[in-house]
Amino acid sequence: MFEGQPKGLYALALANTGERFGYYTMLAIFVLFLMDNFGMSPSTAGNIYAMFLALVYFLPFIGGILADKFGYGRMVTVGVIAMFAGYVLLALPMGSSTLGLVAMFAALVVISCGTGLFKGNLQVMVGNLYDDPRYAKRRDSAFSIFYMAINIGALFAPTAAVEIMKYAQNSLGVSANDSYHFAFGVACVSLIVSMAIYYGFRSTFRHVEGGSVKEAGKGAAAAEKHEELSPRETKERIVALCLVFAVVIFFWMAFHQNGLTLTYFAKQFTARSSEGLESMMFSVWNLVAVIFIVYALFSFFQSKTGKGKLVSCVVIFLAMCFLGYQYAALPASTPVDAPIFQQFNPFFVVALTPVSMAIFGSLAARGKEPSAPRKIGLGMLVAACGYVIMLAASIGLLSPADQTQAIEAGTASFVSPNWLVSTYLVLTFAELLLSPMGISFVSKVAPPKYKGMMMGGWFVATAIGNYLTSVASWLWGELPLYFVWGTLMVLCLLAALFIFSVMKRLEKVA
């Protein structure tokens, strides 16, 4: 998994980890901030959330075009500066006045522009590392590692947001609404760390940054080694990518409910506390211990030396001891905050990435590994299963509007948090099938002259899907919950049907 990768992969992945940590810290509490600080309804907060995500994922298309002309590294640097300025604006406590509202919207626009320059171009640079024939066969595994690094940052984000808010309220005496701004300030610090990593290890990937005469000459020389694409081949590749983009729109519409209707469900319908063994999963450090155990187990079976196996056993033993101590020290009841559920998706991504790579590696060795487009289709089917779980969880529950009244009257019923955790597990399986494989597919199939633009196209599709997340929030209110989850399930199934219907065309260029 990690062997034989260029050093530049790890530098770029860690730089992205820092940036994503700040972004997901902000995103974990964003809709709650809109409702608590500005008194917005769930549908209004959902519309703003959707528009922000749409901008975040649409602007990499513009960023890709600019990077194709001016260089990827240059755009990444400008993007980080812009994001930092946006997070500073969010971190300033300006209250719920008109000035506070204007500052919030300005921050969202600046963050979106910065992300547009940073996110896609960093991924193009990762892909460019694997244009080197020495590393070409490791492209898919590289994007799985890169994707895992993103989720390491996202794993700690919800806990960081919740804990910094609690600290601000309990130790500093800050009001609940103002405590959100302390959490937003975490994003500023994370960007500083991100850029320190980027420039500290820049020598390992400078050759794929683009933007200088010397590097352009190297790129031209490398291009001569590849067969030039005919106009027909270029068109076929672009059409194939557009077909994939059409499908992933509906995946991101369903997946990014984690910060919207799934968070609403966590706040309104899920038990506010947990006891016993179940409560251990709400500590991020317990999840980290489980991750250590998973990776140590893989290391144990893959290690070729006795020393390597011994080290793996020691890591497993220490992690088990830590979990045993944590269990013995459990309080009678552990509070469950709505944002904390967003730690489970990145946890599952990090923990399951080596599992998925091992499965597909085994299939590849036997010549049976599914193509990237086929994995995307399977991912859509699995995503539909995630919302089947939510349908089951919602049986017998009130509508959101009636639940609000029941909570106020003290007669509300709540469900186990295991329903949401199970949904996140299934959606993570879908994500591992679709997202890193989709990015790898784009970097591999995109015509050389349009790499930045096509990677931007992936983000445009993601942007459209993110904007359509608001559709579910429009249904959140008077209607029964099965309308919300059923709509998302049906859309995933239709998208799966579509991609399997054009599979031969996609696999032709894969």
Secondary structure, 3 states (H helix, E strand, C coil): CCCCCCHHHHHHHHHHHHHHHHHHHHHHHHHHHHHHHHCCCHHHHHHHHHHHHHHHHHHHHHHHHHHHHHCHHHHHHHHHHHHHHHHHHHHCCCCCCHHHHHHHHHHHHHHHHHHHHHHHHHHHHHHHHCCCCCCHHHHHHHHHHHHHHHHHHHHHHHHHHHHHHHHHHHCCCCCHHHHHHHHHHHHHHHHHHHHHHHHHCHHHCHHHCCCCHHHHHHHHHHHHCCCCCCHHHHHHHHHHHHHHHHHHHHHHHHHHHHHCHHHHHHHHCECCEECHHHHHHHCHHHHHHHHHHHHHHHHHHHCCCHHHHHHHHHHHHHHHHHHHHHHHCCCCCEECCHHHHHHHHHHHHHHHHHHHHHHHHHHHHCCCCCCHHHHHHHHHHHHHHHHHHHHHHCCCCCCHHHHHHHHHHCCCCCECCHHHHHHHHHHHHHHHHHHHHHHHHHHHHCCHHHHHHHHHHHHHHHHHHHHHHHHHHHHCCCCCHHHHHHHHHHHHHHHHHHHHHCHHHHHHHC
